Amino acid sequence: MNKQLIIETLSPVHIGNGRVLMGGIEHLVFNNEMRIAVLDDKKVLEVIGKDRINTWIAAINRGNGVLELLENVDRSLTSEKVAMRWIHINSTNIPSHQNNIREQIHSGNIKPMIPGSSLKGSFRTSWFSKEVLKMGRIKKTRSGMF
């Protein structure tokens, strides 16, 4: 028996791992592709070439980011050429290249995910709230429990 459960979130969901990706250095926004590319250092190096490593490091140290350098080297730059993975964006929520973003937890197939423990906690809270509302008014006992 294969059943499917579809859950619709009522507010934005972000389950992160605590890591912040620096704008223009660790991620680039590709407006025309409607996605953010989380940069893969090896792919970036392939695009710019080993002879431009010092230029790459200087751009990072200046805080300018690497987009201009990449576009100067490859006029037909796409996120495919430099990305380890992508974060899809919509037209109302396009961040700047300079904005830092929080990294999402992602699965082995590089798709964002919500851990089962987070879902379990949400379901438990929902169920508990429903049961409490069924009981009516709640009084605290001497033991501190409801």
SULHUPE-V437131 format. One line per field, one symbol per residue. burial: # if it has 16 or more other ideal C-beta (glycine too) atoms within 10 Angstrom, else .. A space follows every 50 residues. Layout:
burial=???
This chain:
burial=....................#.########....#####....#..##.. .#...#..##....###.##......#.#..##.###.#.......#... #.##.......#..................................
